[in-house]
Structure formats: structure tokens, C-alpha cells
Amino acid sequence: MQTCNSPFKCRIQASVFALLKLVFSVKKLADPNSKLRHVEKDVLIPVIMRDRAKELCSDKVQAFTKCCKETGFLMVVKCRKENTALKDCLVGYYSDPSFYEECKTEYLKQREEYRATGIKKKKQKITSNI
């Protein structure tokens, strides 16, 4: 490596090196195979899992909601069957490793798209008939 003969040349070299360092660090972030951070593993992917599991168990969610509305304060006692069915359905999805991998793949696609475009995917609000 050559030494700088003038302060101006040294500044240009330093800024070029800083720019190259930035470009390579951004490329590393854009790599979909880069390691998942702790918050992604323990928070963001489980949020996707919860949302998808609620969609897949929607019949049980609706049955439990209906029971709770009909019974009011006695829901703790009278809706045990619906609560157990809902819990079994949700836990079945939460404990399934292949379901986790599906949600992880979905998250990685969203992350890759965001890093490429800078635009977040808009979530569709599901309207409920409450």
C-alpha cells in the first residue's frame, strides 16, 4: 500500500475505504442466510407463528369467542371444553418444528425484501364480526 503524499489524497483514500466497508457490511446484512438475531428467533418468528396458528385454528377461536360472549363472567367454568380445544390446536402448531421452519422461511423472505427495497410488507387487517 502506498503512503499518502498529501492530506487531500489521504482523505480520499480514507473515505473510499469507509465506503467500501459500508458496502460490504450492507451486503452481509442482505444475505438471507446470515444468522438470526436473538430478537428474531425469540420474538419476531413466534409472532408470525401465533398469527398463522390463529388463522389455522380459526374455527376453534370463533367457538371459544362465541362461548365467552354468551356466558359472560361464567366463561371460566362453562367454556373449558372450547378453551381446551383451542389450546390444543395452538400448542400443536407451536410445538411443530416444521411449522417453525415455515414461519422462519416466511420471516426471512420478508426480511430479505425489506433489506432490498426498504419497504415493509403491509399487514392486512382481518375484520372480525364482533
PyMOL commands that set and color helices and strands:
alter all, ss='L'
color gray80, all
select helices_A, chain A and resi 7-30+38-56+58-78+80-94+97-117
alter helices_A, ss='H'
color red, helices_A
deselect
rebuild
show_as cartoon
